[in-house]
Amino acid sequence: MLNTKKTAKIVAYTIIAAFLIIFLIFYRPVALWGDTHYEPVYTGSMEPAIPVGSIAVIKPADPETLKVGDIIYFKIESESATTVTHRILNITNEGYITKGDANEDPDQWIVKKENVIGKVIAVIPLIGYLGYFVRTPIGFILLIVIPATIIIIMEIRNIIKEVKKQKQGGKADVGKTVFYTARAR
């Protein structure tokens, strides 16, 4: 049976690992597991299909396979860093006419096929708020700096404990046994 200290340590490491995973996923939305993108949604233009604070799961799609009604993730212009997630309202020879579900009018631009990044294949509600929080200074401190500091302090305590064991002539952990064996020869 685990004692209280070991249980607390396991819980602490689990929480720290969870925070680190959240950080890796949300600090900068990146392609994960191949070509899948996870993008937070901060505007209500696609409500109710994609609520504010959701994560849109996006897979690259061949522009020729897209159809009216598909929700796409695209750049407004080729050189622009601005991206939008809207539904295809109509398809023309020039590209796609899009519209946010909550908007009254279609978008003022025509999305060129080469500007389409991908098609929304799933929506994960509310997780986008956490991603936004991680990008704030307080979120970075709470989810990265504090857990990292806790890990460093715990490791320093372990090192001090091992040094005290060595000075008292006690047995060290498995990693230290190699040191004593080599020293004895």
N, C-alpha and C positions, 0 to 999 in steps of 0.2 A: 504494500500500500504506500502511496506517495505521501510524504510529509508536507506540511503547510508551505515551507520554503520552496520545495521543488514545484509544487502546484502553482505558487505565485510566480515563480520564474517561468514556467511553461506558459502561463496566461500572459505574462508581460511580453515574452518573445512572440507569441501569437498575435497580440495586439500590434506590436511593432511591425511584424511581417505584413499584417493587413494594411497598416498605414503606408508602408513602402509600396505594396502592390497598387494601392489606390493612387499614390503619387506617380508611379510609373505609367499607369494607364491614363491619368487625367492631366498631368502637368502640361504636357504638350500632346494633343491628339495626334497619334501616329498610326501608321499601318501596323496592324497586329495580325498574327497568324496568316501571313501571306499578304493578300491584297485587300483585306477587310479594314475599313476605317471606322472609327468611332468619333462622332462629332456632337458636341453639346449644342442644344437648341436654346437660344436665349430670347427669341422673339415669339410673339403669339400669332404670327402670320399663317401658320399651318394648323392652328387649333380647330377642331378637337382631335384631328388625326395624329398630330404630334404636339403634345402639351409643352408649354414652357418648362424648362428644367429637365427635359428628357435627353437621352442620348440617341442619336440616329445611327443605326448600323448600316454602313454603305458598302456595297460591292461594286467594282467596276462592271460596266455593262456596255455591250456593243451598241452604239447609237442606232444601228439599223433594227435592233430588236425592241427598242423602246416604243411604247404606244401611249395613246391618250389615256390619262388617268394614272400613269406611273408617277411616283414622287422621285425627283432627281435632285442630285447635289451637284452644283455647277459654279463656275466662275462667271461673273457678269461679262468680263472682257478677258481676252487671253493673257494680257500683261497684269491684270488686276489681281490683288490678293483677296479681294472681297468674294466670299462664297455665299451661296443662297441655297436653301432647300425648299423647292416649290413643286407643285403638281403640273404635269403637262396638260395644257388645255387644248392645244391644237398643234399639228405638225405641218410645216410648210417646206418649200424647197430651200429656204434660207436657214431654217432651223426650227426650234421649238418655241411656241408661245406658252408661257407659264403663268401661274397665278397661285398665290397663297390661298388656302381654303377660307381663311377668315377675311381676306381682302375682297372688296367689292369689285374692283377692276383688275384686268390682267396686267402683268408687269409691262413696263414701258420699253423693254428691250426684247430682242429675239435672241434666244440662246443658240449659239452655233454648236454644231455637233462636236467639234474639237474641244469645246469648253466644258463638256459634261464630264464630271469626275466619276460619277457612279449613280446607282439606283439605290434608294432606301429599301432595305429588305426586312428591317425590324426596328422597333422603337422600344427603348428601355426607359420607363417613366421615372422622374425625380432624380436619377443619378447625376444628371448634368449639374444640378446645384452643388453637389459635392465636388465635381470637377472645377467649377467656378471658384469655390471656396479655397481649394488647394492652390489656385493661382494668385490669391491675395497674399499680402505680406503676413497677416495673422495666420492664415491657413498654412502657409509654408512653414512658419515657426511651429505651429501646433502639430503638424503632421510630419515634418521632416526634422527640424532642428531639435525639438524636445526628445523624440524617440532616439535620434542619433546620440544625443547627450546621455540619455539613460543607458544605452548600450555601452558607451565609452566608460561611464562610471562603473557599471557592473563588471566590465573587463578589468578595470584598474583594481577594483576590490578583489577579483580573483587572482590577479598578479601579486598583490600584497599578501594575500592568504598563502599563496604558494611560496613566496620568499620567506614568510614566517615559518612555514613547515620545514623549509630547507635549513634555516638557522637552528631550529629545535631538533634537527636530525630525524624528523618524521618522514614518513613515506610521502612521495609526491604523486601526482596523477600519472596516468599512463604515459603522457608526453614527456614527463620529467624522468620517468624510469630509464629511458634511453640515455639521458644525461648522466645518471648515476652509474649505469653499466659502463659507459665509455670512460668515465672518470676513474673507476676502480681498476681498470686495466693498466 
